[in-house]
Amino acid sequence: MKIYTKENLIREFKIISEKGWIPNARKANNGGIGNTLEDLLGIEENNLPIPNASEWELKSQRLDTTALTTLFHMEPSPRAVKFVSQLLLLKYGWKHKESGKKYSKEEMSFRQTIHGKSSSDRGFIVKIDRKERKVLISFNSDSVSSRHEEWLQTVKKRVGLGQLNPQPYWGFDDLSNKAGTKLLNCFYAQAEVKKENGNEFYHYTKVLMLQKFKFESFLNQIEEGNILVDFDARTGHNHGTKFRMKQDCLPELYEKSKVVVG
């Protein structure tokens, strides 16, 4: 593995950008932009080998996309309760679209991507309680879309239509430690994408150097709807709970933002 100084790494980003269109190094891989960049840099799993600076990470995304950038995975507390599988899936889940086909007839799903600006069509929202220092998942049956009325009646039979009890949450200290560790400083690379003859190519046209993560800004971005909590579970497997972010909002989390390419 190569060892970089920050200056050498920035120089390497510029060289990669000047190469123009580069083929996807990991065909049939949705993470091709990041994987290809890692291969070009000779690094593993976005851990940048900068001496005395292990707190740096590499984030990447295609330009002009509505796709969300995954910031990190973190299950809600208390983890012993297994909120996703034991509460959200069992009490608030719905029939999986592949039940009776790919999966058994009993297969249930709980897939929700929610934030703090407004409720999802199934009534879920992220609430921030600064007094109790918690980020909570909340449910309001009055916010459920009419097209989910049949599902709502099953929830009523299973658990009632009141607030989640107990409410899944992330304590500020735990969340700040996790986010701060994963996002303390990072290089954020964005690439244009094209396809030719079924092959995907990337042109890395923009790289930002982001420094000094701000947890209060993280909370603000949840409230503004730019950071979302993503649940993706079915009866047979919980794919994990993720904190994800909208395109071009990552710099909002940092005190310093500097364009090093583009």
Residue, then its C-alpha position, 0 to 999 in steps of 0.5 A: m500500500k502506498i503512503y501519502t502526504k496530503e500534498n502528494l495525495i492532492r497531486e495524485f487526484k490531479i493526475i487522475s483527473e487529467k487522465g480523463w475517462i477511466p473504465n470501471a475497475r469493478k464491473a457489475n458493482n454499484g460502488g464502482i466510482g469509489n472502488t475504481l478510485e481506490d484502485l488508482l490510489g492503491i488503497e483499501e476500503n477508503n482508509l487513506p494512508i496518510p502518516n499521523a492522520s488516520e482520521w482522513e477518509l475518502k468519499s466518492q459520488r457521481l455528479d448530477t445524481t439523486a443517489l444518496t451518499t452513505l455516511f456510516h452504519m449504526e443501529p439504534s439504541p438500546r441495541a439489545v432490543k434489536f429495534v429493527s427486527q423485533l419492533l419495526l419489522l414485526k409490528y410495523g412491517w408490510k408484505h414483501k413484494e417478493s413474498g411467495k416468489k423469491y421468498s416465503k409467503e410470510e416474508m415481511s419488509f421494513r424499508q424506510t428512508i426518513h428525515g426530520k423535515s417531514s413524515s414519510d408516507r407511512g408516518f415515520i419521522v426523525k426527531i431531535d431532542r436536544k434536551e434529552r440529547k437524543v435523535l429519535i424515530s417517531f411515528n404519527s398515524d395521522s401522517v400516513s398516506s391514504r394509500h397505506e390505509e390497509w397497512l395502517q389497519t394491520v398496525k392498529k391490530r398488531v400494536g395500536l396507533g400510538q407512538l412507538n414504545p419504546q422509541p428507537y434512538w441514538g444518543f448524542d454522545d454515541l452518534s457524535n463519536k461514530a460520525g466524528t470518527k468516520l467523518l472527521n476529515c475527508f476528501y470528497a471526489q465526484a465523477e462524471v459517468k458515461k457508458e460505451n458498449g455496456n461498459e462504464f467510464y468515470h472522469y474524476t472532475k471535482v475533489l474537495m478537501l473537507q476538515k473539522f467535522k461539526f456535529e451540530s451541523f450534522l443535526n441541522q442537516i437531519e432537520e433540514g432533510n438532507i441527512l436521512v436514516d435508511f432502514d432496509a430490513r426483511t424477515g430473512h435479513n437486516h441490511g443494516t441501518k444507515f445514515r445517508m446524505k443528499q448530493d452536494c450537502l457533505p461540505e455543510l458538515y465541515e468548518k473548512s472546505k477547499v476545492v483541490v481539483g475542479 
